[in-house]
Each structure stands twice: as C-alpha cells, then as structure tokens.
Amino acid sequence: MNEALSFPRAIVMGTKVRLRNEACKDMRIREWRFSGIEKGKLVLFRPEGHILRVEFEDIDWKEQNKPKIED
C-alpha cells in the first residue's frame, strides 16, 4: 500500500471502526468496535459476540478521523 495511514493517536476500547471497502470483501458487516491489539493485529468485536482480527490497513482511518457532528 502506497498511501500513508493516519492512525488515531488514541483509540479507546469500544470505539466504532469501519472496515475499508477492499478489506474482507466477503464480510457483510462493515462496522465493528475496537477491543485491543493482539500479536500486531487489531482485535474487533460485535455485540453479538463476533470477534475479528485485522491488519491496521484494513480499517478506514480517514472515515474514523473525520470530526463527528453533534446533533
């Protein structure tokens, strides 16, 4: 991958993250929650009990770093 990744300086357990379109193409669920880092991979979870381990570049960090608009 040629483009530089912009990893958030601090990511809190439970933070919502979204998989990039190119990552895990067969997976329909795109939004997960951050659980931690294990053996160099991000550990993500879903409330239903699913766990997924992905590479840093599998997360859409551009979307993650967008400012949140409060209602």
C-alpha positions, 0 to 999 in steps of 0.5 A: 500500500502506497498511501500513508495511514493516519492512525488515531493517536488514541483509540479507546476500547469500544470505539466504532471502526469501519472496515475499508471497502477492499478489506474482507470483501466477503464480510457483510458487516462493515462496522465493528468496535475496537477491543485491543491489539493482539500479536500486531493485529487489531482485535474487533468485536460485535455485540453479538459476540463476533470477534475479528482480527485485522491488519491496521490497513484494513480499517478506514482511518480517514472515515474514523478521523473525520470530526463527528457532528453533534446533533 
